[in-house]
Amino acid sequence: MIKLAPYALFALATVTIMNAEVYELRTYTALPGRLPALEQRFKNHTLKIFEKHGMHNVMYWIPQDEPKKSNTLIYVLRHKSRDAAKASWDAFRKDPDWIKARDASEADGKIVEKVEFVFMDLAAWSPKH
């Protein structure tokens, strides 16, 4: 039987807890001239609705350089698990508050051209924020 030192047990527990969560990196490409509308929708509605459905808003970015500065929103969400992420997204898409906010923000035309996403595990050696 292997006996672990107390600090090793703590490190093992920390890695297990950290790896139980999953992060989701999402990149939205807005249609020409529509990034401000996308930002307003996120700022005024989407972040709150994400939280309502168990998605934790980690951070949001707008690139500094063109052409992405004019049409790209990048953000990271944290989920309890990959299954939790799926359940949260399913509930989000059906949420009446989301549907209302989406429809109102797109009254003068669609906003998003393309959405890309990738699920990620936090590296065991990464600082956690």
Secondary structure, 3 states (H helix, E strand, C coil): CCCCCHHHHHHHHHHHHHHHCEEEEEEEEECCCCHHHHHHHHHHHHHHHHHHCCCEEEEEECCCCCCHHHCEEEEEEEECCHHHHHHHHHHHHHCHHHHHHHHHHCCCCCCEEEEEEEEECCCCCCCCC
